[in-house]
Amino acid sequence: MPLIADDTPPWFPLETERLILRDPRPEDFDDIHAYAERPEVVRYMAWGPNTPEMTRTVLDHWLEVAARWPRTEVSLVVEDKRQGRVIGSIRLTIQDEANRTADFGYTYHPDAWGQGIGTEAARAVLGAAFGPLGLHRVWATCDVENHGSWGIMEKLGMRREGTFIKHLKPRGQWRDTHFYALLAEEWGR
Ligand SMILES: CC(C)(COP(=O)(O)OP(=O)(O)OC[C@H]1O[C@@H](n2cnc3c(N)ncnc32)[C@H](O)[C@@H]1OP(=O)(O)O)[C@@H](O)C(=O)NCCC(=O)NCCS
């Protein structure tokens, strides 16, 4: 039986104390571009800083993917409930249905950094992954110098399973990458 069958209900939108994690909408463009165009946001990423055309291409892809269900790739925008605007995005992709394994990743506007937003959204996604989705293992990666990112993973109880040396060359320089993972039976311990 597939992990997500035609009659499986979507595991999103998700709501937390401060956030709504939902499918993107065309009118989210300005909010998404406001962080995607910033060099400090993409410092450890293989993409960006985005031109408006690049952000348009990404949003169009998200909108096209969001129109389908069931699907294995889910990119949600993160809306700040108080401000009523999008401050970031979070993605969960089922990489291996047979072994019920997914990876996830996230990006936020600098104005939102350092307030536990990234942890709050990632906690909600892991809750869905190990809850309604029934996944066995979720993993994520980050640059070894991206303390905010591995800070989120450690706060969620994820285990650093290894570090790949000179693993990626995002901006012309080899970078080391931490690999983190969590199993269903470890979630909520
Ligand atoms: C990395 C990122 C997602 C962190 O999001 P955030 O909302 O600021 O993270 P949180 O506030 O939930 O912080 C989680 C933990 O990480 C650590 N942390 C956060 N920012 C940090 C920083 N600048 N330096 C060192 N540690 C940091 C802390 O331990 C923190 O927990 P604490 O506040 O209880 O001590 C955010 O900075 C971002 O969007 N960066 C640009 C995109 C990116 O790099 N995405 C990840 C790619 S792998």
The ligand as a Gaussian input file, in Angstrom:
#p B3LYP/6-31G(d) Opt

LIG

0 1
 C       18.632000      28.833000      10.251000
 C       17.271000      29.410000      10.585000
 C       16.212000      28.552000       9.904000
 C       17.067000      29.419000      12.096000
 O       15.754000      29.806000      12.374000
 P       15.379000      30.513000      13.769000
 O       13.901000      30.714000      13.774000
 O       16.227000      31.718000      13.948000
 O       15.779000      29.387000      14.806000
 P       15.323000      29.321000      16.345000
 O       15.065000      30.699000      16.861000
 O       14.212000      28.345000      16.450000
 O       16.640000      28.779000      17.043000
 C       16.877000      27.426000      17.353000
 C       18.174000      27.288000      18.093000
 O       19.244000      27.476000      17.172000
 C       20.308000      28.174000      17.822000
 N       20.510000      29.424000      17.105000
 C       19.584000      30.163000      16.445000
 N       20.167000      31.192000      15.828000
 C       21.486000      31.118000      16.109000
 C       22.610000      31.893000      15.752000
 N       22.506000      32.965000      14.977000
 N       23.821000      31.504000      16.223000
 C       23.945000      30.426000      17.003000
 N       22.906000      29.634000      17.359000
 C       21.700000      29.981000      16.928000
 C       19.895000      28.349000      19.268000
 O       20.356000      27.234000      19.992000
 C       18.413000      28.308000      19.161000
 O       17.794000      27.894000      20.334000
 P       17.658000      28.905000      21.610000
 O       17.186000      30.200000      21.058000
 O       16.633000      28.260000      22.494000
 O       19.002000      28.955000      22.192000
 C       17.162000      30.888000      10.075000
 O       18.246000      31.604000      10.595000
 C       17.157000      31.019000       8.555000
 O       16.103000      30.994000       7.929000
 N       18.369000      31.143000       7.966000
 C       18.481000      31.325000       6.535000
 C       18.079000      30.082000       5.756000
 C       18.806000      28.832000       6.221000
 O       19.998000      28.838000       6.469000
 N       18.041000      27.734000       6.320000
 C       18.552000      26.447000       6.761000
 C       19.291000      25.765000       5.699000
 S       19.939000      24.203000       6.242000

